C-alpha cells in the first residue's frame, strides 16, 4: 500500500516523538509539520517546513492522517476538522477538555467513517499488558493504587504550567491510569471524589498543581490516583503502581535510582511482582522492555494497521471517553468539594 501522508500538529516532546516514528516507518510519509512558534527539530525532520496555521496546512496538504499533539484545548476542534477534511486522526491524550467535546469527536468518527486513535501509549506496552493480564487473573474486586508525581523544573515546569492553563495534572496524566483500572475490572465507574492544592504562585489562581482522587466501581472495586507537577514535588514514592485483590497483588517495582523527571521512568516497569496469597512471590524481569521512542513507534504502527486493515475502533473511543469522564469528574469534585456521581 502507498504510505499514509501525515500532517503532524504540535512539536513538543510527544509530537517530536510521533514525528520520528513516522519518519522511520515505510508505512508513513510526513507531508507537513505545524507549530505555533519556532522549534528546534532533530536531524530526521529538519528538511520539513513548519506551518503556523493548522487549518491552512490541513486544506493545502490534504493528508491521509493528522497527528494532533498540541495542547489539550485544541484536540477536539482539530480532530473534527481533520475528519471532515477526509483524514484519519491520531490524537494525544486527553481526547478533549470536556465530555461533550470528547463525544463530539466520537460522533464525527462514526459520521465520517474515519479512524481515531487516542494516545494511550500504555496499551502498546508489553509490561503493562502483562500487568493487566496478571491482575485480571487474580480476579476482583480490586484496589488500585496508582500515582505519577513529577519533580519538574526549567523547561519541563514551563510546559507543565502551560498545560495547566487548560488541564489539571489529574486529568492530563490520570486518563492513562483510569484506562488501566477499567481494563482490569471491566466494571462501570459510579462515583469520584477528588482533592487538590495549588502549591505555587506560578500556577493560575483557579488551577492546582497537585491532586488526587478516589473512584468507585460497580463491582465494589475502588481506585486511587495521585499526580503533582512542579519543582516542589517529592521524589519519594513518586511512582506507585499497585493492584490488590482478595487473592493477592500485582505491583510494579522501580529501582532506587529511578527519577521522576526521566520520561522513560513514566513507562518503564523494571520488575513486576506477582503476589499470590499462600505462595512465594514471583518477580517478572522487564529489563528488555521498550523505551519511550520505541513505544511511540509501536503506537504509530498500530495506527497504520487500524487504517490499512479497517479495524473497528468504536470500543477504543468509548473507553477513551469513559476514562476522560472519570478524570473530569475528579476535577469537578476538587473544585466543588463534593463527590460526583457518574
C-alpha positions as CSV (number, residue, x, y, z in Angstrom):
1,X,0.0,0.0,0.0
2,X,1.1,3.6,-0.5
3,X,2.5,5.3,2.6
4,X,0.0,7.3,4.6
5,X,0.6,11.0,4.1
6,X,0.8,12.6,7.6
7,X,0.4,16.1,8.9
8,X,1.9,16.5,12.5
9,X,0.5,19.3,14.6
10,X,2.4,20.1,17.8
11,X,6.1,19.6,18.1
12,X,6.6,19.4,21.8
13,X,8.0,16.2,23.4
14,X,5.3,13.9,22.3
15,X,4.8,15.5,18.8
16,X,8.5,15.2,18.0
17,X,8.5,11.5,19.2
18,X,5.5,10.7,17.0
19,X,7.1,12.5,14.0
20,X,10.2,10.5,14.5
21,X,8.1,7.3,14.5
22,X,6.5,8.4,11.2
23,X,9.9,9.3,9.7
24,X,11.4,5.9,10.5
25,X,8.5,3.8,9.1
26,X,7.8,3.0,5.5
27,X,4.1,3.0,6.3
28,X,4.1,6.8,6.6
29,X,5.3,9.9,4.7
30,X,5.3,13.2,6.6
31,X,4.0,15.9,4.3
32,X,3.9,18.8,6.8
33,X,4.5,20.0,10.4
34,X,2.5,22.6,12.3
35,X,3.7,24.5,15.4
36,X,2.7,28.0,16.6
37,X,6.2,29.0,17.4
38,X,9.7,28.3,16.1
39,X,11.1,25.0,17.4
40,X,14.4,23.1,17.1
41,X,14.0,19.8,15.3
42,X,16.1,16.6,15.2
43,X,18.1,15.9,12.1
44,X,15.5,13.5,10.7
45,X,12.9,16.3,10.5
46,X,14.9,19.4,9.5
47,X,14.1,19.1,5.8
48,X,10.4,19.7,6.6
49,X,8.7,23.1,6.5
50,X,6.8,24.2,9.6
51,X,3.5,25.9,9.2
52,X,1.9,28.0,12.0
53,X,-1.8,27.7,10.9
54,X,-3.3,24.3,11.4
55,X,-6.4,24.8,9.2
56,X,-4.4,26.3,6.4
57,X,-1.9,23.4,6.4
58,X,-4.8,20.9,6.5
59,X,-6.5,22.4,3.5
60,X,-3.3,22.8,1.5
61,X,-1.7,19.4,2.1
62,X,-4.8,17.2,2.2
63,X,-3.2,14.5,4.4
64,X,-4.4,10.9,4.9
65,X,-3.7,11.1,8.6
66,X,-3.4,14.0,11.1
67,X,-1.4,13.6,14.3
68,X,-2.6,16.0,16.9
69,X,-0.1,16.6,19.7
70,X,-1.0,20.2,20.6
71,X,-2.3,21.4,23.9
72,X,-5.5,19.8,25.1
73,X,-7.8,22.7,24.4
74,X,-7.3,22.3,20.6
75,X,-7.7,18.5,20.5
76,X,-11.4,18.2,19.8
77,X,-11.6,21.0,17.2
78,X,-8.6,19.9,15.3
79,X,-9.7,16.2,15.3
80,X,-13.2,17.1,14.0
81,X,-11.7,19.4,11.3
82,X,-9.3,16.7,10.2
83,X,-12.0,14.1,9.9
84,X,-14.3,16.5,8.0
85,X,-11.4,17.1,5.6
86,X,-11.2,13.3,5.0
87,X,-8.2,12.5,7.2
88,X,-7.9,9.8,9.9
89,X,-6.7,11.0,13.3
90,X,-4.2,10.2,15.9
91,X,-4.8,12.5,18.9
92,X,-2.7,12.7,22.1
93,X,-4.5,12.2,25.4
94,X,-6.6,13.7,26.8
95,X,-9.1,13.4,23.9
96,X,-10.7,16.7,24.9
97,X,-11.2,19.0,27.8
98,X,-14.9,18.2,28.2
99,X,-17.0,15.1,27.9
100,X,-19.2,16.9,25.4
101,X,-16.2,17.6,23.2
102,X,-15.0,14.0,23.5
103,X,-18.4,12.8,22.4
104,X,-18.3,15.3,19.5
105,X,-15.1,13.6,18.3
106,X,-16.6,10.1,18.6
107,X,-19.7,11.2,16.8
108,X,-17.6,12.7,14.0
109,X,-15.7,9.4,13.6
110,X,-18.9,7.5,13.3
111,X,-20.4,10.0,10.8
112,X,-17.3,10.3,8.6
113,X,-16.1,6.7,8.9
114,X,-12.6,7.9,9.8
115,X,-10.3,6.1,12.3
116,X,-9.4,7.9,15.6
117,X,-6.7,6.5,17.8
118,X,-6.1,8.2,21.2
119,X,-2.6,8.3,22.6
120,X,-3.0,5.8,25.4
121,X,0.6,4.6,25.0
122,X,0.4,2.1,27.8
123,X,-2.0,0.0,25.7
124,X,1.1,-0.8,23.5
125,X,3.5,-1.5,26.3
126,X,4.2,-5.3,26.8
127,X,4.8,-4.9,30.5
128,X,1.5,-3.0,31.1
129,X,-0.3,-5.6,29.0
130,X,1.2,-8.3,31.2
131,X,0.3,-6.4,34.4
132,X,-3.3,-6.1,33.3
133,X,-3.4,-9.8,32.4
134,X,-1.9,-10.9,35.7
135,X,-4.3,-8.7,37.7
136,X,-7.3,-10.0,35.8
137,X,-6.1,-13.5,36.5
138,X,-6.4,-12.8,40.2
139,X,-10.0,-11.7,40.0
140,X,-11.7,-8.8,41.7
141,X,-12.9,-6.8,43.3
142,X,-9.8,-4.7,43.2
143,X,-8.0,-1.9,45.0
144,X,-6.0,0.3,42.6
145,X,-3.2,2.4,43.9
146,X,-1.6,4.4,41.2
147,X,0.4,7.7,41.0
148,X,2.8,9.7,38.9
149,X,4.3,12.8,40.5
150,X,6.9,14.8,38.5
151,X,9.5,17.0,40.2
152,X,9.7,19.3,37.1
153,X,11.8,22.3,36.7
154,X,13.2,24.6,34.0
155,X,11.7,23.9,30.5
156,X,9.6,20.9,31.8
157,X,8.0,23.1,34.5
158,X,7.3,25.7,31.8
159,X,5.5,23.0,29.8
160,X,3.5,21.9,32.8
161,X,2.5,25.5,33.6
162,X,1.2,25.9,30.1
163,X,-0.7,22.6,30.3
164,X,-2.3,23.8,33.5
165,X,-3.8,26.8,31.7
166,X,-6.5,24.3,30.5
167,X,-5.9,20.9,32.1
168,X,-5.1,19.8,35.6
169,X,-2.4,17.0,36.3
170,X,-5.1,14.5,37.5
171,X,-6.8,14.9,34.1
172,X,-3.7,15.0,31.8
173,X,-2.0,12.0,33.4
174,X,-4.9,10.4,35.1
175,X,-6.7,9.2,31.9
176,X,-3.9,6.7,31.3
177,X,-4.3,5.0,34.7
178,X,-8.1,5.2,34.9
179,X,-8.0,3.4,31.5
180,X,-5.8,0.7,33.1
181,X,-8.2,0.4,36.0
182,X,-11.2,0.0,33.6
183,X,-9.4,-2.6,31.5
184,X,-8.7,-4.7,34.6
185,X,-12.1,-4.6,36.3
186,X,-14.5,-4.2,33.3
187,X,-16.9,-2.7,35.8
188,X,-18.7,0.7,35.4
189,X,-17.2,3.6,37.4
190,X,-20.0,5.0,39.6
191,X,-18.6,7.8,41.8
192,X,-15.5,10.0,42.0
193,X,-14.1,12.0,45.0
194,X,-11.2,14.4,44.4
195,X,-9.0,16.8,46.3
196,X,-6.3,19.2,45.1
197,X,-4.0,22.0,46.1
198,X,-2.2,24.9,44.4
199,X,1.4,24.8,45.6
200,X,2.9,27.6,43.6
201,X,2.2,31.2,42.8
202,X,3.3,30.4,39.3
203,X,0.1,28.4,38.8
204,X,-3.0,30.2,37.8
205,X,-5.3,31.1,40.8
206,X,-8.1,28.9,39.6
207,X,-5.8,25.8,39.0
208,X,-4.0,23.3,41.2
209,X,-0.7,21.5,40.5
210,X,-1.3,18.7,43.0
211,X,-4.4,16.5,43.2
212,X,-5.6,13.0,44.0
213,X,-8.9,11.2,43.6
214,X,-10.8,8.1,44.5
215,X,-13.1,6.3,42.1
216,X,-15.6,3.7,43.0
217,X,-16.8,0.9,40.6
218,X,-20.0,-1.0,40.3
219,X,-18.3,-4.3,41.3
220,X,-17.1,-2.9,44.6
221,X,-13.6,-2.1,43.3
222,X,-12.0,1.2,44.3
223,X,-9.1,3.2,42.9
224,X,-6.8,6.0,44.0
225,X,-4.8,8.1,41.6
226,X,-2.4,11.0,42.5
227,X,-0.5,13.4,40.3
228,X,1.6,16.5,41.1
229,X,3.8,18.7,38.9
230,X,6.5,21.2,39.9
231,X,9.9,21.8,41.5
232,X,8.4,21.3,45.0
233,X,7.2,17.8,44.4
234,X,8.9,15.0,46.3
235,X,10.8,12.2,44.6
236,X,9.8,9.8,47.4
237,X,7.1,7.3,46.3
238,X,6.5,9.3,43.2
239,X,5.8,6.1,41.2
240,X,3.3,3.7,42.8
241,X,1.6,1.1,40.5
242,X,-0.2,-1.4,42.7
243,X,-3.3,-3.6,42.1
244,X,-4.6,-5.6,45.1
245,X,-7.4,-8.3,45.1
246,X,-8.6,-10.8,47.6
247,X,-6.2,-13.4,46.1
248,X,-3.1,-11.3,46.1
249,X,-1.5,-8.3,44.3
250,X,0.4,-7.2,41.2
251,X,2.9,-4.4,41.6
252,X,5.5,-2.5,39.5
253,X,8.7,-2.2,41.5
254,X,11.1,0.5,40.4
255,X,14.9,0.7,41.2
256,X,16.0,3.2,43.8
257,X,17.8,5.1,41.1
258,X,14.6,6.0,39.2
259,X,13.8,9.7,38.9
260,X,10.5,11.4,38.3
261,X,12.0,13.8,35.7
262,X,13.1,11.0,33.4
263,X,10.5,10.4,30.8
264,X,11.4,6.8,30.4
265,X,10.5,6.3,34.0
266,X,6.9,7.1,33.2
267,X,6.6,4.0,31.1
268,X,9.3,1.5,32.1
269,X,8.4,-1.0,34.7
270,X,11.7,-2.7,35.7
271,X,10.1,-5.6,37.6
272,X,6.5,-6.8,38.0
273,X,6.0,-8.6,41.3
274,X,3.1,-11.1,41.4
275,X,2.0,-11.9,45.0
276,X,-0.5,-14.7,45.5
277,X,-1.8,-15.5,48.9
278,X,-0.1,-18.5,50.4
279,X,2.5,-18.8,47.6
280,X,6.0,-17.4,47.1
281,X,6.2,-14.1,45.3
282,X,7.1,-14.2,41.6
283,X,9.2,-11.4,40.1
284,X,8.9,-10.9,36.3
285,X,12.0,-9.2,35.0
286,X,11.1,-6.5,32.4
287,X,14.7,-5.3,31.8
288,X,14.4,-5.6,28.0
289,X,11.2,-3.6,27.7
290,X,10.9,-0.7,25.1
291,X,11.9,2.9,25.9
292,X,9.8,5.9,25.2
293,X,10.6,6.3,21.5
294,X,10.1,2.6,20.7
295,X,6.7,2.8,22.4
296,X,5.8,5.7,20.1
297,X,7.0,3.6,17.2
298,X,4.7,0.8,18.3
299,X,1.8,3.1,18.8
300,X,2.0,4.5,15.3
301,X,2.4,1.0,13.8
302,X,-0.9,0.3,15.4
303,X,-2.4,3.4,13.8
304,X,-1.2,2.2,10.4
305,X,-2.7,-1.3,11.0
306,X,-6.0,0.3,12.1
307,X,-6.3,2.2,8.9
308,X,-5.0,-0.4,6.5
309,X,-7.0,-3.3,8.0
310,X,-10.1,-1.2,8.7
311,X,-10.1,-2.1,12.4
312,X,-13.2,-1.4,14.5
313,X,-12.1,1.3,16.9
314,X,-15.5,2.1,18.4
315,X,-14.6,0.4,21.7
316,X,-11.3,2.2,21.8
317,X,-13.1,5.6,21.5
318,X,-15.8,4.6,24.1
319,X,-13.0,3.7,26.5
320,X,-11.2,7.0,25.9
321,X,-14.4,8.9,26.6
322,X,-15.1,6.9,29.8
323,X,-11.7,7.4,31.3
324,X,-11.8,11.1,30.5
325,X,-15.2,11.4,32.1
326,X,-13.9,9.9,35.3
327,X,-10.9,12.3,35.4
328,X,-13.1,15.4,34.6
329,X,-15.5,14.3,37.4
330,X,-12.5,14.2,39.7
331,X,-11.6,17.7,38.6
332,X,-15.1,18.8,39.3
333,X,-15.0,17.2,42.7
334,X,-11.8,19.1,43.6
335,X,-13.4,22.4,42.7
336,X,-16.8,21.7,44.3
337,X,-15.6,19.8,47.4
338,X,-18.4,17.2,46.7
339,X,-18.4,13.7,45.4
340,X,-19.6,13.3,41.8
341,X,-21.9,10.5,40.7
342,X,-21.3,9.1,37.2
